[in-house]
Amino acid sequence: MKLEIKESEEELYKMLSEQKTASGKERVQALYLLKSKQVKSIAELVKILARKRITLQRWLRLYREGGISNLLLERKSTGRPPIITKEVREKLEKELEQPEGFKSYEEIRRHLEAVEGIEVSYKVVHDTVHYQMKAKLKVPRPVGIKHDAEAEEEFKKKLPQTLETIKKHFIPASEHSRKIRYWCGDESRLGLKTEVGRLITLTGIKPLLSDAMEKRKLLFIWVSRTIKWRIFNLGILTFKYRLF
């Protein structure tokens, strides 16, 4: 085997201890064994390094073409292109950002096949969505069919003012100095059997059941000690308080 190795034995021996990867050390070792004439053929290198002949031939070809620097150059394997491309992942991520989410990984697989025309296995979908995109199955929160997010935020903003209005007009002035406790129930689902199941959404996205019955906001206001219940209406809300 004819191969001109420019580095000396001493240089190669020193380079062995300087290598930070096992692959780099093996490549330098192959040159050192040839330079020191401990081996005279690739067949002997195969036995000592326990590497395939084609691998050793590739190493020596890299050395012939560009020397030691080319031999030790770290190359990233292009590998097989991913089935779920970057563009498809971005579209899927937008779908997973929606509170409605997906009911299962199989549903995501069918979605990719129908919408993107990609035939992909369940395992690939699970690995991509669960491990790479960090999307998980979560228990959804029922939401009314006519749920209005803007109206809900407006309700939260005006609630303190509303409570002060109730206190001023419906609670006797003699009771204003006493401590008032407000107890609130966020919804009533009489006769509704909540659907059992989970939805897949991205981390930080709360899943919602869009087909649940309409929410009814009830506010229960308890005011310290009297004997009877008093119920009154204020707009679309029903307020209830008890004086002990």
C-alpha positions in Angstrom: 0.0 0.0 0.0 1.5 3.3 -1.1 0.7 6.3 1.1 3.0 9.2 1.7 2.6 10.3 5.4 4.1 13.7 5.8 4.0 13.9 9.6 6.7 12.2 11.7 6.1 9.4 14.2 6.7 11.8 17.1 4.2 14.3 15.7 1.5 11.7 15.2 2.2 10.2 18.6 1.7 13.7 20.1 -1.4 14.3 18.1 -2.9 11.0 19.5 -3.1 12.6 23.0 -4.5 15.8 21.7 -7.6 14.3 20.1 -10.9 15.0 21.8 -13.0 12.4 20.0 -12.7 8.7 19.7 -13.0 9.0 15.9 -10.2 11.5 15.6 -7.9 9.3 17.8 -8.6 6.3 15.6 -7.8 8.2 12.4 -4.5 9.5 13.8 -3.7 6.0 15.2 -4.2 4.5 11.7 -1.6 6.9 10.3 0.8 6.3 13.3 0.7 2.5 12.8 1.4 2.9 9.1 4.2 5.4 9.6 5.9 3.3 12.3 5.6 0.3 10.0 3.7 -1.7 12.7 1.2 -2.6 9.9 1.9 -2.8 6.2 -1.6 -3.2 4.8 -5.3 -2.2 5.3 -6.0 -5.9 6.2 -3.8 -5.5 9.2 -5.4 -2.2 10.2 -8.8 -3.9 10.0 -7.7 -6.4 12.7 -6.1 -3.9 15.0 -8.7 -1.1 14.8 -11.7 -3.4 14.4 -13.0 -1.1 11.6 -14.4 -2.1 8.2 -12.1 -2.0 5.2 -14.3 0.5 3.4 -14.1 2.9 6.4 -10.3 2.7 6.5 -10.1 3.3 2.8 -12.2 6.4 3.1 -10.0 7.7 5.9 -6.9 7.2 3.8 -8.5 8.8 0.8 -9.4 11.9 2.9 -5.7 12.1 3.9 -4.4 11.9 0.4 -6.8 14.6 -0.8 -6.2 17.2 2.0 -3.7 16.0 4.5 -4.2 15.6 8.3 -6.6 18.6 8.6 -8.9 17.1 6.0 -8.8 13.7 7.7 -9.8 15.2 11.1 -12.4 17.6 9.8 -15.7 17.0 11.5 -18.4 16.5 8.9 -22.1 16.5 9.7 -24.1 13.8 8.0 -26.9 15.2 5.9 -28.9 12.0 6.6 -32.4 11.3 5.4 -34.5 14.4 5.0 -37.4 14.6 7.6 -40.8 13.4 6.5 -42.5 16.3 8.4 -40.7 19.3 6.9 -40.1 22.6 8.6 -43.0 24.3 6.8 -45.4 21.5 7.8 -44.3 21.7 11.4 -44.9 25.4 11.5 -48.5 24.9 10.2 -49.0 22.1 12.7 -47.7 24.3 15.5 -50.3 26.9 14.6 -53.0 24.2 14.8 -51.7 23.1 18.2 -51.8 26.7 19.5 -55.6 26.7 19.2 -57.4 25.7 22.4 -59.5 23.2 20.5 -56.4 21.1 19.9 -56.5 17.5 18.7 -58.1 14.5 20.4 -55.3 12.1 19.7 -52.0 11.6 17.9 -53.9 9.4 15.4 -56.1 12.4 14.6 -53.0 14.5 13.9 -51.7 11.7 11.6 -54.9 11.8 9.6 -54.9 15.6 9.6 -51.4 15.6 8.0 -52.5 13.0 5.4 -55.7 14.8 4.5 -54.4 18.5 4.6 -50.7 18.2 3.8 -50.8 15.0 1.7 -48.1 13.4 4.0 -48.3 9.7 4.9 -46.5 9.3 8.2 -46.5 6.6 10.9 -48.1 7.0 14.3 -44.6 6.8 15.9 -43.2 9.6 13.8 -46.2 11.8 14.7 -45.9 11.0 18.4 -42.1 11.6 18.5 -42.4 14.9 16.6 -45.4 16.3 18.5 -44.7 15.0 22.0 -40.9 15.0 22.3 -39.9 17.7 19.8 -42.8 20.2 19.9 -43.5 19.4 23.6 -47.3 19.2 23.0 -49.2 17.0 25.5 -52.6 15.6 26.2 -54.5 17.7 28.7 -58.0 17.6 30.2 -60.1 20.2 28.5 -62.2 22.8 30.2 -65.9 23.0 29.0 -66.8 26.3 27.4 -70.2 27.6 26.4 -71.2 27.5 22.7 -71.8 31.3 22.9 -68.7 32.0 24.9 -67.4 35.5 24.3 -63.9 36.0 25.5 -64.1 39.8 25.2 -67.3 39.9 27.3 -65.6 37.7 29.9 -62.7 40.1 30.2 -65.1 43.1 30.4 -67.0 41.3 33.2 -63.7 40.8 35.2 -62.8 44.5 34.8 -66.2 45.8 35.9 -66.7 43.2 38.8 -65.3 45.4 41.6 -67.5 48.3 40.5 -70.5 46.0 40.3 -69.9 44.7 43.8 -69.8 48.3 45.1 -73.0 49.1 43.4 -74.7 46.0 45.0 -73.3 47.0 48.4 -74.6 50.6 48.0 -78.1 49.9 46.7 -79.1 46.4 48.1 -77.3 46.0 51.4 -78.6 48.1 54.4 -76.3 51.0 55.3 -76.1 49.6 58.9 -74.3 46.6 57.5 -71.7 48.4 55.5 -69.2 48.6 58.4 -69.3 44.8 58.8 -66.9 42.5 57.0 -68.3 41.2 53.7 -67.2 37.9 52.1 -68.0 37.2 48.4 -68.3 33.6 47.2 -68.4 33.1 43.4 -69.3 30.1 41.3 -68.0 30.5 37.7 -70.6 28.4 35.9 -73.7 26.1 36.2 -74.0 23.0 34.1 -77.3 21.5 35.3 -78.1 18.3 33.5 -74.8 18.3 31.6 -72.5 15.3 31.7 -69.1 16.6 30.9 -67.3 14.7 28.1 -64.4 12.7 29.5 -61.3 13.0 27.4 -58.1 15.0 26.7 -56.9 17.2 24.0 -53.4 17.8 22.6 -52.1 21.4 22.6 -48.8 23.1 22.9 -47.3 23.9 26.3 -49.1 26.9 27.9 -52.2 26.5 25.8 -55.3 25.5 27.8 -57.6 23.1 25.9 -61.3 24.0 25.7 -64.4 22.0 24.8 -66.0 24.2 22.2 -69.2 22.0 22.0 -70.0 22.3 25.7 -73.3 23.9 26.8 -73.6 27.7 27.3 -72.0 29.0 30.4 -74.1 30.7 33.1 -72.3 33.0 35.4 -73.6 33.0 38.9 -72.3 35.2 41.7 -73.0 34.2 45.3 -72.5 37.0 47.8 -72.5 36.2 51.4 -72.7 38.9 53.9 -72.3 38.2 57.7 -75.1 37.1 60.0 -78.8 37.4 59.4 -81.5 34.8 58.8 -82.8 34.8 55.3 -81.7 34.7 51.7 -82.2 37.7 49.5 -82.1 37.3 45.7 -82.0 40.1 43.2 -81.1 40.6 39.5 -78.7 43.1 38.1 -78.5 43.0 34.3 -77.7 39.5 33.0 -76.3 38.4 36.4 -78.1 36.8 39.3 -76.8 37.8 42.7 -77.5 36.0 45.9 -76.4 36.9 49.4 -77.2 35.8 52.9 -77.4 37.9 56.1 -76.9 35.8 59.2 
